[in-house]
Structure formats: structure tokens, C-alpha cells
Amino acid sequence: MKDIEIAKKYLEEESLAIAVVKDGELIFGSHEKGIRPMYTLATSMKEISKEASIADKVIGKGAAMLCKYIGVKEVYGQLISINAVDVLEENNIIYSYDNTCPYIKNRDKTDLCPIEKIAIKGDDIEFLLKEIGKFLKAIDKSNL
């Protein structure tokens, strides 16, 4: 079974939000929604995640940019934005999905996802990483 198929199986059977598989083994999985698990991969697990396959519930442009930065070989999204497809295609990353959308919406569906807003400003990965870090710190502070 291919790594991406194993990752999809974990996503569905374990009700994960993200599953990362490399060489037939689950190397990372999370139930946490949003960009935090992908950000963790990019900032703390980049080397181990290189050449892995990722199955995620939602892939927006920001997540696709992080996949490029990490160096993943294949991505599956239950929902994927057109901007994410563009990033994956431009970087020859194999991808599959169940549904596409013009852009990822925020949780209450009233606007763009905050990470999508950051990512559509450009293709600078360092800017994206810095802004996601700030966003996550602000969320953490508001949950105290």
C-alpha cells in the first residue's frame, strides 16, 4: 500500500485531522484542527517529514506552501483550495482531493481563513512562517 493510502486510512479510521506517513509508518498524526499541526511539521519535524505523504482534512494555500517547504512527496486533502492546487502543481507535488473550493473559509464561514489571507499575499515562506507563528501565539494568549 502506498504511503498516501496509508495516511488516508489513518485520517478516516482514527478521525485524525492530519496524518503523515513515510516508508509505510505513521510518523505524525493529530486531531487538532487548523494550521498548527502543519506548522509543527514545518518548524519542528521538517527533516523527518521530508519525502513523506500527508493526508489532511483541509489544504489551503498556506498548508500547500508548508508542504513545499517541508519537501513532502504527496498530499491528499478532503477539501483543497484552487490556490493550494496551484502551489502543488507548480512544485510538482502529487496531490489528490475529494472536493475543491476557490478559497478556504474561516471557521464561522464569514470570511477567508486567516492563514489563507496571509498566504495569498505572496509566496515568501519565511513571511508565512513568521505570520503563522504570530497568529498561533495570539490564539494561545486568547485561550488563557
C-alpha positions in Angstrom: 0.0 0.0 0.0 1.3 3.5 -0.9 2.1 5.9 1.8 -0.7 8.3 0.8 -3.2 5.5 1.0 -2.0 4.6 4.5 -2.2 8.3 5.5 -5.8 8.5 4.2 -6.7 5.3 6.1 -5.4 6.9 9.4 -7.2 10.1 8.6 -10.5 8.3 8.3 -10.2 5.4 10.7 -8.6 7.3 13.6 -10.6 10.5 12.9 -7.4 12.5 12.6 -7.2 16.0 11.2 -3.8 15.2 9.7 -1.8 12.0 9.1 1.8 11.9 7.9 3.2 8.7 6.6 6.7 7.9 5.5 8.1 4.5 4.5 4.8 2.8 5.4 4.8 4.2 9.0 2.7 6.9 10.6 5.3 9.5 11.8 2.8 12.2 12.9 -0.9 12.4 13.5 -3.1 15.0 15.1 -6.7 15.6 16.0 -6.1 19.3 16.2 -7.8 21.4 13.6 -6.3 24.3 11.7 -2.7 25.1 10.6 -1.0 24.2 13.9 -0.1 20.5 13.1 1.3 21.5 9.6 3.2 24.4 11.3 4.6 21.9 13.8 5.8 19.7 10.9 7.5 22.7 9.2 9.2 24.1 12.3 10.0 21.0 14.4 9.8 18.0 12.2 11.0 19.2 8.7 13.8 16.7 8.2 11.8 13.7 9.3 8.8 14.8 7.2 10.8 15.2 4.0 9.5 12.8 1.3 6.5 11.9 3.5 2.9 11.7 2.3 0.3 13.9 4.1 -3.4 13.4 4.3 -5.3 16.4 5.8 -8.9 17.4 6.1 -8.3 20.9 4.6 -5.4 22.1 2.4 -5.3 25.8 1.7 -2.5 27.8 0.0 -0.7 28.2 3.4 -0.7 24.5 4.0 0.4 23.8 0.4 3.3 26.3 0.8 4.3 24.5 4.0 4.2 21.1 2.2 6.6 22.6 -0.4 8.8 23.9 2.3 8.9 20.6 4.1 9.5 18.7 0.9 6.6 16.2 1.0 6.1 14.0 -2.0 2.3 13.6 -2.0 -0.7 15.4 -0.5 -4.3 14.4 -0.1 -7.0 16.8 1.1 -10.6 16.1 1.8 -11.1 19.8 0.8 -8.5 21.8 -1.2 -8.4 25.3 -2.4 -7.6 26.2 -6.0 -4.7 28.3 -4.7 -3.3 25.2 -3.0 -3.7 23.2 -6.2 -1.6 25.9 -8.0 1.2 25.7 -5.4 1.3 21.9 -5.5 1.3 21.8 -9.3 4.0 24.5 -9.6 6.2 22.4 -7.3 5.4 19.0 -8.9 3.9 17.7 -5.7 1.5 14.8 -6.4 -2.0 15.6 -4.9 -5.5 14.3 -4.7 -8.7 15.5 -3.1 -12.4 14.9 -2.6 -13.6 18.5 -3.1 -12.2 21.8 -4.3 -13.1 25.4 -3.5 -12.0 28.8 -4.6 -10.5 29.5 -1.1 -10.7 28.2 2.4 -13.1 30.0 4.7 -12.8 30.8 8.4 -14.5 28.5 10.9 -17.7 30.5 11.0 -17.7 30.8 7.2 -18.0 34.6 7.2 -14.6 35.4 5.6 -11.3 33.9 4.3 -9.4 31.7 6.7 -6.8 33.8 8.4 -4.0 31.6 7.1 -5.4 31.8 3.6 -5.4 35.6 3.9 -1.7 35.6 4.9 -0.7 33.1 2.2 -2.4 34.9 -0.7 -0.2 38.0 0.0 2.7 36.2 -1.8 5.0 33.2 -2.0 7.6 34.1 0.7 7.8 31.1 3.0 9.7 33.0 5.7 7.0 35.6 5.9 4.3 32.9 6.0 6.1 31.0 8.9 6.6 34.2 10.8 2.9 35.3 10.4 1.6 31.8 11.3 3.8 31.9 14.4 2.3 35.2 15.4 -1.2 34.0 14.7 -0.8 30.9 16.8 0.7 32.9 19.7 -2.3 35.3 19.6 -4.7 32.3 19.7 -2.7 30.8 22.7 -2.9 34.1 24.6 -6.6 34.4 24.0 -7.2 30.9 25.3 -5.5 31.6 28.7 
